[in-house]
Amino acid sequence: MSPPVNVAEALRGLVGEGAVLDAAEVATRSAGVWRPDRLRAAALVRPASTADVASVLRWCHDHRVGVVTQGGLTGLVHGADAGPDEVILSLERMRAIEDIDPLQRTATVQAGVVLQALQDAVEPHGLAFPLDLGARGTATLGGNAATNAGGNRVIRYGMMRDMVLGLEAVLADGTVVSSLNPLIKNNAGYDLKHLFIGSEGTLGVITRLVLRLREKPLSTNMAVAGLGSFDAVAGFLKHMDRALGGSLSAFEVMWQSFYRLVTTPPATGRPPVAQDHPYYVLIESQGADRVLDTSRFGAAMEAAFEAGLVADAAISQSDSDCAAFWSLRDDVEQVLHGGLPVLFDVSLPTAAMAGFADTLREALPRAIGAHKLWIFGHLGDGNLHVIVQVPPEDYVAARPKIESLVYAPLAACRGSVSAEHGIGLEKKPWLRLSRSEEEIALMRRLKAALDPQGILNPGKIL
């Protein structure tokens, strides 16, 4: 795809002079939170409405110009990378929260709304939008939907897919498909929103969403626990889920190396329990009665001690304690100090996790030499984050070896190479470990049907 020389000028004619950056202006922008480099593209266009998006896509379709949609640029799989001949479509000007309906418990938003902005906006209504992740202050709701984000509370509320009631999307040729359904139950034909959720901008551009809200929890109880074995971790999850009667909202596991990383300077966090346990669990329960919920949480923790599941624990006494506990789990940026990290986001059955981690720990020294390994994740929904840090001079040679050691074992346990981050460019070579040839063939047929020119996020996923 080779855009006309005057691509920026052509787009300005569609959406206005101030809404388009040329290639030189694009190059002044950061490529994202986790990236040291700058953006590149023939132009960056900032539509203010669905009609603007439709005009841009119609023009790009007619001229066979590739379009890469960008939100908060918090992704980790190069899913929003653009080439020098492509157009970046940034949704940064589409940040309107159009409606909050306390009775229906829905919010209608433009796709560029930042996650935390919606969380804050619904709180005065006594409501909550339960999706939560470390990049809440930067990640956009359109990006969350396009990647089917998961985050910290999937065990209770599900993935982003479970929170989207309806959406509006623009197809490659500029056709607007508006399916802004506010109903939880609607079986009137195909549920078209699922074509676009998790499609990483390859089938259409999500412009507006109707999102399901929940009643705001009135109580939160948390603990950070140290445990002596992975069997104890798995047993602790079953025990607490049963004992808390549906109020378990997060169950995060941290291997010892990660816990030490985020509780030792230069990290600002301090260890709520000693650093000498093999495993740590951050557990959260949200309910509606502070007194009864706190009593039940305390009783469940006491029973876990008596059963020998927990070796030590710190239990929250205030909202500030809860915030401090979460800050440990969210302090992932500590992996950037002292080397270059290779980051993974995988999903596998709980029963396979300990063996997977032990095998990886044993294999890495033989394969790549000096390194650091950190493992943590959302154990309650089978998602582990694996980070291997290597010296900068070893990065290029070590990366393919690390990828093979992390991804190859997933096929045997029917795991996934991507739990929540998507495929993008980075995981394309490994997609066949998690999807059959028939599934991939159907993906290609859908892509060809909705984007026959192949202009939407070219080269991603497939």
N, C-alpha and C positions, 0 to 999 in steps of 0.2 A: 504494500500500500504506500503510495507516494502522494502526499497532500499537495494541492496547488501552492505556489509560492506565496500567495496572498491569503493563506488560511486564516490568519489572525484578523485581517481586514474583513474578510467575508463573514466571520463570526460576529464581529462588531456590528456589522450591518443587521444582524438578526437580534442581538440582545443588548446592544448599546456599547458605547465607547469604553466606559469604565468597567465593563464586565468581562473583558478579555485581556489577558497578558500575552505578549509575544514570547518567542523562544528565549530571548535574552533576559526578560523579566522573570520567566519561569525558573531560570537557572539560579536565581537568588534565593529560592525557597528551599527549606529543608525537606529531605525525603521522608522524614518521620522521626518518631520518638526514639527508635532503636537504630537509627541510621546516621552515619557521619556525612553522607554524601548529599548532593543537591538534586532537585528534580530536573528532568529534561523532557521536553515535548515541543512540538511545533507551535502549540498555543495552549493556554489554560483558560477555560471559559467558566464563568461563575453565574449560572442561571439563577433567577429569583423566583421562578414558578415552574409548574409542570409544563405550561405552554412553552416556556423558554427551552426546557429540556427537549420537548418534542421538536421544536424548530432546529435545534442543534443536531439532534440525531438524524432528522430527515435530510439535512444538508450533508452530514458526514456519510450517510448511507448512499446518497446520490453520487457523491464524489469518492466513495470507497476509502474513506479515511478512518483509521482505527480510533476507538474511543475508550479511554480508561477512566472509570468513575472512581473518585476519591472522597473519603469521609474524613475521619480523624487521623489517618495514617498511623494507626497503632498496631497494624498487622505484623506478623512475623514470618510470612511465607512468600513475600514479594508478590502478593496478589494485586497490588495497586501500582506496580511498576509500569512506566510508560516509555516508549521509544521516542527517538527524536523526530519521527515522522507522524506521531500520533497526537491526538488531542486529549488533554486531561479535562474531565468534566468534574469540577469541584462543587459540592453541595453546601459550601460554607455560608452562602447567602440565604439558604432555605432552612431557617431555624425558628420558624413560627410554631408555637404550641397553639393550635387552632381551637381546640375545645377540650374541656375536661368535664365529663358527665358523671357526677357523684352517684346518681341513681343507677345508671347502667354500668357504672364503674369501668369507664373507658376513657382513653385520651386519643384525640386525633392530632397527629403531628406531621410536620414536614420532615423529610428524611435527614436533614442536616442538624436536627436538634441533638445536642450533646446529652448523653445518658444522665449525667448528674443534674442537668437542668430540669429534666422531666421529674426525676426523683424529688427535687426540691419543690417543684411546682405543685405536685399532687399532695404533698404533706399537709398543707393547711386544710385540705378537704378531708383529712383523716384517712387518706388512702396511701398506698405504696405501689411503686412499680418495682417488682422484686428482682429483676435482673441486676446483678452487681458484679463488678470486676475491677481490678486494680486501675485500669485506664478509664474509670468512670468520668473523669474530668475532661477527657479528650475524645474518647470514642463516640461516634454518632449512632443514632438509632437505625438509620438506614444501613450503615456498615454492620451494625449488630445483626440486622436481619439478613443482609446479603451473605454473611458468613455463618449464620445460625449460631451466634455466640452462646456460651454456656455460663461460665463464671462460678461464683461461690455457692449459690443456693439451688443448684439443679436438683439436688436430692429431694427437695420439697416442691419446687415450682416448675421444674423442667427447663428445657432450652428456650432460646428466643422463639423458636417455632411455636412453642406452646403458649406464648404471650401475644402473638399476632393474630388478631381476629380478621382483619382485612387489610388490603394495601392497594396502592395505585402504582402502576409501573408503566414505563414507556418502552415500547419495543424498538428494535434496531431501525425500523423504517419510519419511526416517529409516531406510530399508532399508540394512543393512550388507552390502557386497559385499567379502568377504574372499578375496583371491587372493594370499596370501603365498607365492608360488612361489620356491623357492631354486635352481631349475635354470636353467642357461644355455640349454639346449635343451628347449623344451616347446611342441610344435605341436599341442596338444590343443584344437582349436577357436580361436575368436577370442582374441586377446591383449588382454584387456579393460583392462589397465593403461594402454594407450596412449590410451584415451578421456580419462583424467584428467591424464596428463602433458602439460603445456603448455596446459591448458584454463583456467588462471587462476581456479580455483574456481567456474567457471560450470556445471559438470556434476556436481560432487560434491565432498565435502570429504575430502582425503587425511588419514588418521589414523595409519597405520603403513606402513613400507616395509621390503622386503628389498633390500639394496644389495650390489652386487658389489664386492669388495675386490681389490686387486692386491698382489703381493709388493713390499715396500718397496725402492725403488732403493738400491743400496749406493754409488753414485757419482753426483755431479752436477758437470757442467762447464758453465760459462756464459761468455758474452762480450757486451760492448756494442760494436757496430761502427758506424763512420761510413761512409756510402756517398755517392757523387756523383750518382747518378741512380736513378730508379725502376726502370729496366731492370736496373740492377745489383742492386737489392733482390730483384726476382723471380728473377734468375739465381742469387743467393746462396741463396735458399730451395731451389731445385732442387739446387744443388750440395751443400749441407749435408745435405739429406734423403737424397740418394743416398750420400754419403760416410759418414754415420753409421749406415747399415745398420739403420734402424728405431728407433734410440734418441733421435731428435729429439723433444723433449717440448714445446717452446714456441718460437714464432717471432713476436715482437712488433715491430711497426714504429712509429716515432715520427717525425712530421714535425718539422722543425727548431724550429718555434715551441713545440711541446709540450716537446721536450727542453730547450730553454732555460728554459721555465717551471719545470720540476721540478729544475733544477740551478742556479738563481739565487735568492738570498735574496729573500723570506722563506722559500722552500723550504729544507729542511735538507740536501737532497742536493747532492752536488758532482759536477761532470762527470768521468766516468772517461776520456772523450776530449773533444777540443776541440769547441766549440759552433758551428763554422762549416761543418758538413756539411749538405747539404740533407735527408738522411734518416739515421735511426739504427735499428739493429736490436738487440733483446735476444734472444739465442738461448740455449736450454738443451738439454742432452743428459743423460739419466739412464740409467744402466746398472748392471752388477753387478760390475765389476772396476775399482777405482780406477786401477791402473797402466795397464792396457790401454786403458781408456776415455779416460783423460787423454791418452795418446799418440795415440789415433785422433782425438780432438777437436783436438789441436794440429796434427796433420798436415792435417786438413781445413781448418782456418783458414789454415794456411800456403799450401795450394793455392789458397784463395780470394784471398789476397793476390797470388800469382803470376799468377792469371788476371785480375787487375785489377778484381775485384768489390768489394773492400774497400779503402777509403782509409786507415783507421786502426782500431785495435781495442784494447780492454782485456780481457784474459782472466783469469778468476777464478783465484785461487791458494789460496782457502780458503772455508769455508762462510760466513764473515762477508762476503766479497766477493760471494757469491751473494745473500745477504740484502740487501746494499746495492744491487745491481743491480735486484732486484725492487722495492725500496722506491721507486726512481725511477718505475717504470711504475705503481705503485699509488698514487702521490701525486696522485690526481685532484682532491682537495679544493682544490688550489691555484687551480682555476678559479673558486672562490667569492670571491676577492679582487678588488675593484676594479670590480665590476659584477654584473649578473645573467646567468647562463649559460642558454642553451637547449641541451639535451643530446639527441643523436641516437645511435642504435644501428642501423646499416644493414649489409646484406650485399650484395655484388656480386662479379662475376668479377674476378680479379686483373688481367686485362688492361684492365679499365675503370677501375681505381682512380685512376691518375694523371690521366687526363682528367677524371674526376669532380671530383677535388680542385682541379685547375687552373681548371676552369669555375666552381666555387663561389667560389674566391678572387677571380676577376675580377668576378663578378656581385654579390657582397655590398656593396662600396662604393657601387655605383650604386643598389642597392635600399634600403639602410638607413643608409648613412653610417658614422659612427664605430662600430667594433666590434673585437673580437679573435677570431681563428680558431685553433682547435687541432684537429689530427687525429692520431689514433693508433689502434692496434687489433691484433687477432689476425690478422695477414696470412695466417698458415698455414691458416686456415679461412675466409678471405674476409670477415671482420668488421671494419668500421671504426667507431670512435667519433668523432663530429664534435661539437664544442662551439663555439658562437658566443656570445660574451659582449658584452652591450650595456649602455649606461648605464641605470640603473633607470628614468629618466623616459621612455626610448624602448621599454621592454620590450613593452608591450601592443600598440603599433602595429607593432613590428618582427617579433614572433613569427610571425604568419601568413605574412609575406613570406619569412622564413627557412625555414619549413617547406616552402613551395612550392619554393624553390630547392634544398633538400636532397632532398626526396622525388620530385619530378616526373621527374628524369632516370633514376630507378631502373627505371621501366617499360620503357624502351628496351633496357636490358641485362639484363632479367629479374632484377633485384635484389629485395631484400626490405626493407620499411620497418622490420622488426624482426628483427635477427639473434638476439638472446637475451633482450631485456628484456620481450617480450610486447606486447600491444596496449593493454590497459587502457581508459581513457577517452581518453587523449591521441592515440592513433594510429587510432582508429575511422574518422575521415573519410578516411584514406589506405589502408585495408585493401584496397580494390579495385585498387590499383596492383600488389599482390602476389598476390592471389587472384582467380580467375575468378568470374563470377556463379554458375556451377554449383557451385563449391566453397563459396561463401558460402551458397547455398541448402541444401546438404547440412549445413553447420554449423547452420543454423537448425532443420533437421529433427531433428538430434541433440539440440539444446537443448530442443526441444519434447517430445521423447520422454522425456528424463531429468528435465526440470524444467518440467513443463507449467504450473505456477503462476508460473514466472519469478522464484522467490525467491532463487536463488543468484547472488550478486554482480551484482545487477540493473544493466543498462545497459552492462556491460563487453563488450568485443570486438565484439558485434553490436548 
